Amino acid sequence: MAMFPFSVSGADLEQWRKAALAAAIEAQVEPSELDWFLQAVANLDRLTLRLNLVAQQPSVGLRVPFATLQTQWQQRLHDRVPLQYLVGLAPWRHFELRVTPDVLIPRPETECVIDYVQTAIAQNPTLAEGDWVDLGTGSGAIAIGLADLMPQARIHAVDLSAAALAIAQQNAERLNLRDRIQFYQGSWFAPLPNLQGQLKGMVSNPPYIPSQEVLALQPEVVRHEPHLALDGGMDGLDAIHDLIQTAPAYLQSGGVWLVEMMAGQGDAVVEALAQQGDYCKIALLKDLEGVDRFAIAERR
Ligand SMILES: C[S@@+](CC[C@H](N)C(=O)[O-])C[C@H]1O[C@@H](n2cnc3c(N)ncnc32)[C@H](O)[C@@H]1O
């Protein structure tokens, strides 16, 4: 099927765009989202939008009928549906990932996880050849990033949600990485008994928001993203504690333990890692905003 099977005149689209922008401002939705949306659903590039050249186009190709495009924008403004779910895509690192409400929309801060793995393998290149796991893979973002970064590594991606795994598998396929990543349904390490003592690295962006805080998140998140991906129990640390306790049985000596967490959880995570006793080189790492957002450690 053609990529843009529908069309609208540039003049009609520009007229709608002006009204859609005013409606976004009124609904307190970031106005720049409108141009992102139009680039995703219409055959328009950023320059045409920036220079306000839409009205000059005799016809603009659309992926969906013009009426659907208008309904989707209404859903963005009034039902607070994230744009990524409406268009079914999320940019992440240099990938374009398919997303549905079955998976968390991969966040920019999580991109740093791959950079920190890159730093670790630069210091110890043998880490890049062997088995790595992404626990709670969601859309498959981290597993895909790891497979792309380490062509010699075998990547194992786990999620409790079968629906999320189906999306992760589709993403790996679309990016020609399907034969580099194995997918498993189950809880954390449970589906990986054969990897005991084998892993060069364990990476996870687990649910880490305290249960009480989940309901207070912005409507885009609380109403549309999967709560299985968000709720980390009473203090938010249920999954992280589990990963601290169970990972040593799976990691090789020198293997990397790397987890994303919420701002403010760093001290508790460092203390739990130290108390467990099997880790060394425990450190906190910052996200793009300079917030301690990741904990890293090495299996003794
Ligand atoms: C915060 S999301 C992260 C998704 C993806 N890795 C990312 O960074 O965008 C957490 C993921 O953990 C999964 N999850 C929750 N509990 C789990 C469990 N017990 N075992 C495995 N995965 C779990 C959720 O389904 C969700 O996909």
The ligand as an SDF file (V2000), in Angstrom:
LIG
                    3D

 27 29  0  0  0  0  0  0  0  0999 V2000
    9.2840    1.0630   32.8080 C   0  0  0  0  0  0  0  0  0  0  0  0
    8.7920   -0.1960   31.6240 S   0  0  0  0  0  0  0  0  0  0  0  0
   10.2510   -0.2400   30.6110 C   0  0  0  0  0  0  0  0  0  0  0  0
   10.0160   -0.6640   29.2000 C   0  0  0  0  0  0  0  0  0  0  0  0
   11.2390   -0.5270   28.2930 C   0  0  0  0  0  0  0  0  0  0  0  0
   12.3370   -1.3190   28.7860 N   0  0  0  0  0  0  0  0  0  0  0  0
   11.6610    0.9280   28.2020 C   0  0  0  0  0  0  0  0  0  0  0  0
   12.6710    1.2790   28.8220 O   0  0  0  0  0  0  0  0  0  0  0  0
   11.0060    1.7160   27.5150 O   0  0  0  0  0  0  0  0  0  0  0  0
    8.8730   -1.6570   32.6170 C   0  0  0  0  0  0  0  0  0  0  0  0
    8.5690   -2.9640   31.9000 C   0  0  0  0  0  0  0  0  0  0  0  0
    8.6880   -4.0200   32.8690 O   0  0  0  0  0  0  0  0  0  0  0  0
    7.6830   -4.9720   32.6160 C   0  0  0  0  0  0  0  0  0  0  0  0
    7.4580   -5.7400   33.8540 N   0  0  0  0  0  0  0  0  0  0  0  0
    6.7600   -5.3940   34.9550 C   0  0  0  0  0  0  0  0  0  0  0  0
    6.8390   -6.3630   35.8810 N   0  0  0  0  0  0  0  0  0  0  0  0
    7.6200   -7.3460   35.3540 C   0  0  0  0  0  0  0  0  0  0  0  0
    8.0910   -8.6050   35.8420 C   0  0  0  0  0  0  0  0  0  0  0  0
    7.7600   -9.0610   37.0450 N   0  0  0  0  0  0  0  0  0  0  0  0
    8.8850   -9.3390   35.0330 N   0  0  0  0  0  0  0  0  0  0  0  0
    9.2320   -8.8970   33.8030 C   0  0  0  0  0  0  0  0  0  0  0  0
    8.8140   -7.7110   33.2820 N   0  0  0  0  0  0  0  0  0  0  0  0
    8.0180   -6.9470   34.0650 C   0  0  0  0  0  0  0  0  0  0  0  0
    6.4950   -4.1560   32.1680 C   0  0  0  0  0  0  0  0  0  0  0  0
    5.5660   -4.9400   31.4380 O   0  0  0  0  0  0  0  0  0  0  0  0
    7.1800   -3.0740   31.3170 C   0  0  0  0  0  0  0  0  0  0  0  0
    7.2690   -3.4770   29.9760 O   0  0  0  0  0  0  0  0  0  0  0  0
  1  2  1  0
  2  3  1  0
  2 10  1  0
  3  4  1  0
  4  5  1  0
  5  6  1  0
  5  7  1  0
  7  8  2  0
  7  9  1  0
 10 11  1  0
 11 12  1  0
 11 26  1  0
 12 13  1  0
 13 14  1  0
 13 24  1  0
 14 15  1  0
 14 23  1  0
 15 16  2  0
 16 17  1  0
 17 18  1  0
 17 23  2  0
 18 19  1  0
 18 20  2  0
 20 21  1  0
 21 22  2  0
 22 23  1  0
 24 25  1  0
 24 26  1  0
 26 27  1  0
M  CHG  2   2   1   9  -1
M  END
$$$$
